[in-house]
Amino acid sequence: MDIQGVVHLSPALSIKQDAICSPGFPPHAIAHVSFLAGDGDNDSEHVIVRDGHVLRVFAPKRHIVGQHKSEHELEVHHFVGLIETLISTIDFEQSSTVFLVLRRNGHCLVPTLLRPTTFTVTHLTWERLIDEREIEINEWTYDMNRRGRWNNTDVEIWYGHEDHYLRFMQKTMVSLDALRQRNLDLHFKVLGHMVHDDEVVGIVMEPKGGRYVEFRDRVLAYNAFQELQKDNLLIGFPQFSFSNMKISDGKEHFETRTLQLLRDLSYERDPERSAHTRKNHWDSLDSMMDILESLMRVCNQNP
């Protein structure tokens, strides 16, 4: 079904949508670019895009039974159909988040108004400035993280389109710059800073490759943590995640999100707080390695 002459929403589960950014893709076309299933009773999330505007649609968790298709597929197709019939009621330029409300007398989309962006990234840039229009987006990992092409090169983009995400950009730039100033090669290379209307709104970097850290990589992991501490940088994971660290080209790389936890002790004047941060730095790594070792043993017992 077309909606006011625009392109039909794709119900595909794949988040790769090269057509979104191709020159032949019609202006004002709407595309369904990703779906994230809710955990437990949490709402599922659909990401809809039009003219570069991102709209997150939260739909209630439902259990739909059908033949020959998984519950996951049925849920996606069911809600994409509902969203498609209602999306014309939403102004993409005035909303960033919408909730799908199910009623017996008719379903509706309830938008939250788009709040004006008040936060500005102030940290000094150190690489070239890249206008967002120079980047061709071809993969949406989620609303803040994307992949694309720039200057005939594959790139990964972290994009702050709201105050919350712009603060993330600020903290990430501070951490990346701290690594750069100390010549610590512990993250994927930054290629530039993405700008919109002459303001920094994102970071452009080499695509993260490689694999997630395993127990066999413990020497690389401990060496990386040692390198950080030698330069008064400490990091602690509040909870274990396979995505905290990746191994690429025989080197350990911290994930971009993890850099939010990086602390520079050069400015810390409280000895007790410094000692606590150092302890947490190593305790978090020890805990992560203990879990990885346990997983390795389970896998070896059940090949």
Phi and psi in degrees as a GROMACS rama.xvg file:
@    title "Ramachandran Plot"
@    xaxis  label "Phi"
@    yaxis  label "Psi"
@TYPE xy
-88.7245  150.289  ASP-2
-117.162  108.28  ILE-3
50.6117  41.1766  GLN-4
82.2759  2.02413  GLY-5
-93.1657  171.465  VAL-6
-70.2282  142.834  VAL-7
-60.1152  135.887  HIS-8
-64.2602  133.188  LEU-9
-83.6794  126.998  SER-10
-86.661  5.45201  PRO-11
-61.7654  145.484  ALA-12
-78.5247  -21.9657  LEU-13
-65.1614  140.367  SER-14
-94.902  -0.475974  ILE-15
-81.1319  121.563  LYS-16
-137.966  71.631  GLN-17
-58.6658  -32.4464  ASP-18
-65.6146  -22.6056  ALA-19
-58.3998  -36.7123  ILE-20
-107.569  1.46224  CYS-21
-73.4804  149.845  SER-22
-56.6134  -28.5455  PRO-23
-85.4079  -2.74272  GLY-24
-72.1076  126.234  PHE-25
-60.9916  142.186  PRO-26
-63.7536  149.408  PRO-27
68.1407  8.77676  HIS-28
-72.0218  146.793  ALA-29
-105.505  137.017  ILE-30
-135.209  138.046  ALA-31
-90.8428  111.942  HIS-32
-106.441  -20.1062  VAL-33
-161.396  160.911  SER-34
-140.546  133.336  PHE-35
-124.652  115.076  LEU-36
-68.9366  141.171  ALA-37
-77.138  147.587  GLY-38
-87.1339  131.827  ASP-39
62.0139  -121.75  GLY-40
-95.2869  5.5397  ASP-41
-70.8319  151.267  ASN-42
-64.834  148.597  ASP-43
-83.239  158.253  SER-44
-124.366  128.92  GLU-45
-113.351  137.811  HIS-46
-108.919  121.596  VAL-47
-114.718  140.829  ILE-48
-129.722  139.424  VAL-49
-148.625  128.201  ARG-50
51.5966  36.5298  ASP-51
82.8299  -6.63319  GLY-52
-86.8143  129.659  HIS-53
-98.4122  129.865  VAL-54
-123.63  123.15  LEU-55
-98.7453  122.272  ARG-56
-111.472  118.839  VAL-57
-98.2059  126.281  PHE-58
-119.622  143.903  ALA-59
-65.5131  150.125  PRO-60
-72.3163  127.861  LYS-61
-136.136  150.492  ARG-62
-105.918  112.435  HIS-63
-114.765  127.986  ILE-64
-105.769  134.471  VAL-65
-158.429  167.503  GLY-66
-93.3394  146.239  GLN-67
69.8011  1.52904  HIS-68
-134.11  147.047  LYS-69
-71.9719  158.708  SER-70
-59.3887  -36.4081  GLU-71
-60.1142  -49.6381  HIS-72
-61.7076  -44.0642  GLU-73
-62.6633  -39.999  LEU-74
-63.8306  -43.9979  GLU-75
-61.1357  -50.6536  VAL-76
-62.9525  -38.7795  HIS-77
-62.1133  -49.6505  HIS-78
-77.1784  -31.4052  PHE-79
-61.4456  -38.7515  VAL-80
-62.8469  -43.1007  GLY-81
-64.8526  -45.0454  LEU-82
-61.5489  -40.1796  ILE-83
-60.1398  -40.3451  GLU-84
-74.2423  -16.5134  THR-85
-111.669  -10.9559  LEU-86
-64.6036  -23.7123  ILE-87
-67.314  -13.1148  SER-88
-84.1836  -3.50431  THR-89
-108.059  134.428  ILE-90
-93.5085  109.744  ASP-91
-62.2221  -28.2631  PHE-92
-82.1979  -10.1121  GLU-93
-111.659  -7.58507  GLN-94
-135.677  148.383  SER-95
-122.818  -19.6108  SER-96
-134.58  135.746  THR-97
-134.628  142.789  VAL-98
-113.307  128.694  PHE-99
-84.1319  118.126  LEU-100
-108.112  124.166  VAL-101
-97.1511  125.063  LEU-102
-131.956  153.367  ARG-103
-66.275  -34.4802  ARG-104
-94.01  14.976  ASN-105
133.569  132.391  GLY-106
-83.7009  160.889  HIS-107
-152.688  160.494  CYS-108
-104.133  126.276  LEU-109
-109.087  112.364  VAL-110
-87.1075  154.67  PRO-111
-105.17  134.387  THR-112
-64.7364  142.255  LEU-113
-73.4976  116.704  LEU-114
-78.5186  142.206  ARG-115
-60.713  142.021  PRO-116
-74.6271  121.639  THR-117
-112.447  -19.0222  THR-118
-88.5724  138.873  PHE-119
-123.157  132.701  THR-120
-69.6682  121.369  VAL-121
-110.86  -12.1629  THR-122
-63.8772  139.305  HIS-123
-64.9474  138.734  LEU-124
-81.6974  156.491  THR-125
-131.448  -9.22243  TRP-126
-115.639  177.908  GLU-127
-64.9751  154.334  ARG-128
-89.2981  132.847  LEU-129
-120.821  117.387  ILE-130
-65.3512  135.698  ASP-131
-58.7824  -23.6443  GLU-132
-72.7123  -13.6361  ARG-133
-80.5662  -11.1173  GLU-134
-103.414  130.688  ILE-135
-99.4867  111.171  GLU-136
-81.271  128.92  ILE-137
-129.435  0.720485  ASN-138
-151.249  129.505  GLU-139
-109.102  105.813  TRP-140
-71.6784  -50.7589  THR-141
-160.332  -173.348  TYR-142
-62.0288  -23.8517  ASP-143
-102.897  -20.2406  MET-144
-117.181  124.681  ASN-145
-138.194  165.914  ARG-146
-128.175  154.714  ARG-147
-172.053  -158.629  GLY-148
-125.65  135.557  ARG-149
-144.858  130.455  TRP-150
54.2335  42.006  ASN-151
60.8772  27.2471  ASN-152
-130.449  139.682  THR-153
-70.6411  133.984  ASP-154
-137.285  160.964  VAL-155
-115.224  138.885  GLU-156
-124.424  133.795  ILE-157
-110.608  120.895  TRP-158
-124.056  126.216  TYR-159
-102.088  104.981  GLY-160
-103.579  -1.99328  HIS-161
-139.141  166.018  GLU-162
-54.3167  -43.6006  ASP-163
-57.9285  -43.3715  HIS-164
-77.2053  -29.717  TYR-165
-67.7018  -35.2063  LEU-166
-65.1863  -37.3169  ARG-167
-59.1439  -43.9924  PHE-168
-60.6628  -43.3215  MET-169
-59.5659  -50.2955  GLN-170
-63.5741  -39.668  LYS-171
-65.6861  -41.4497  THR-172
-64.2278  -39.3157  MET-173
-60.3852  -44.9708  VAL-174
-68.4231  -44.1403  SER-175
-62.6888  -38.4009  LEU-176
-68.2635  -36.1629  ASP-177
-62.8226  -41.2889  ALA-178
-64.8773  -42.2557  LEU-179
-63.4956  -45.4498  ARG-180
-64.4661  -24.621  GLN-181
-98.7383  5.59503  ARG-182
56.6239  39.4983  ASN-183
-97.1532  114.958  LEU-184
-89.7928  74.3845  ASP-185
-124.339  17.2164  LEU-186
-151.739  160.781  HIS-187
-68.8466  145.135  PHE-188
-61.3902  133.34  LYS-189
-83.6341  127.789  VAL-190
-99.7388  -25.2999  LEU-191
178.111  178.099  GLY-192
-116.765  123.648  HIS-193
-79.3392  134.637  MET-194
-122.822  149.037  VAL-195
-134.269  122.685  HIS-196
52.3968  43.4745  ASP-197
67.5741  13.6613  ASP-198
-116.629  139.589  GLU-199
-69.7628  125.038  VAL-200
-127.278  -3.63733  VAL-201
-165.438  174.699  GLY-202
-124.721  132.89  ILE-203
-109.494  127.407  VAL-204
-144.125  171.27  MET-205
-62.1966  144.163  GLU-206
-61.8983  137.37  PRO-207
-72.4024  125.561  LYS-208
-119.603  -161.858  GLY-209
81.2523  -154.022  GLY-210
-136.109  164.547  ARG-211
-72.2142  152.736  TYR-212
-62.6082  145.382  VAL-213
-127.385  172.071  GLU-214
-61.7028  -33.0567  PHE-215
-65.5977  -12.5532  ARG-216
-95.6821  15.0206  ASP-217
-60.5527  -33.6771  ARG-218
-64.7844  -44.7036  VAL-219
-61.4174  -41.8665  LEU-220
-65.2756  -46.4233  ALA-221
-67.3961  -35.4319  TYR-222
-63.47  -39.6043  ASN-223
-63.8854  -43.254  ALA-224
-66.192  -35.6874  PHE-225
-66.1259  -40.7883  GLN-226
-60.3469  -42.0116  GLU-227
-61.3587  -49.2748  LEU-228
-63.4134  -36.8133  GLN-229
-59.3214  -27.6096  LYS-230
-106.274  25.512  ASP-231
61.9128  27.1954  ASN-232
-112.96  131.686  LEU-233
-131.115  150.285  LEU-234
-142.503  143.198  ILE-235
-140.105  132.887  GLY-236
-90.549  121.513  PHE-237
-65.768  -27.6059  PRO-238
-152.173  153.631  GLN-239
-68.4506  140.264  PHE-240
-151.672  137.846  SER-241
-62.8755  -22.9289  PHE-242
-88.5934  5.25358  SER-243
-68.1819  -34.3447  ASN-244
-138.838  145.936  MET-245
-129.615  151.926  LYS-246
-110.203  122.572  ILE-247
-143.274  131.605  SER-248
54.4632  37.1182  ASP-249
72.1516  14.401  GLY-250
-124.055  154.592  LYS-251
-89.9464  134.72  GLU-252
-128.273  131.605  HIS-253
-79.1639  141.071  PHE-254
-68.5776  152.283  GLU-255
-59.5036  -43.5076  THR-256
-60.9425  -34.0916  ARG-257
-64.409  -26.2509  THR-258
-65.0653  -14.7325  LEU-259
-62.9065  -20.5047  GLN-260
-95.8808  0.773708  LEU-261
-75.5471  133.245  LEU-262
-124.947  138.676  ARG-263
-100.451  108.591  ASP-264
-78.4239  -1.23136  LEU-265
-61.0683  -25.1398  SER-266
-104.391  3.38343  TYR-267
-86.7466  126.699  GLU-268
-109.832  -5.00152  ARG-269
-96.5008  110.919  ASP-270
-59.4348  -39.0324  PRO-271
-66.4014  -41.2075  GLU-272
-66.4156  -38.2335  ARG-273
-62.4927  -43.7994  SER-274
-64.02  -40.5623  ALA-275
-64.6684  -40.8826  HIS-276
-65.841  -40.6069  THR-277
-63.4827  -41.8967  ARG-278
-63.1895  -44.541  LYS-279
-63.4521  -35.3522  ASN-280
-54.4606  -50.2113  HIS-281
-82.896  -35.1356  TRP-282
-60.954  -40.3718  ASP-283
-65.8126  -37.9418  SER-284
-69.5967  -43.3287  LEU-285
-58.4  -43.4642  ASP-286
-63.0538  -41.6752  SER-287
-63.7751  -42.0709  MET-288
-68.3967  -34.7321  MET-289
-61.4054  -42.3948  ASP-290
-67.4665  -42.6192  ILE-291
-63.601  -36.5909  LEU-292
-66.0627  -41.0978  GLU-293
-63.387  -41.6202  SER-294
-64.5204  -38.2766  LEU-295
-62.5867  -41.982  MET-296
-65.1924  -40.2488  ARG-297
-63.2213  -42.9945  VAL-298
-65.1429  -37.3055  CYS-299
-68.5012  -32.1924  ASN-300
-78.5834  -23.8983  GLN-301
-128.468  70.2199  ASN-302
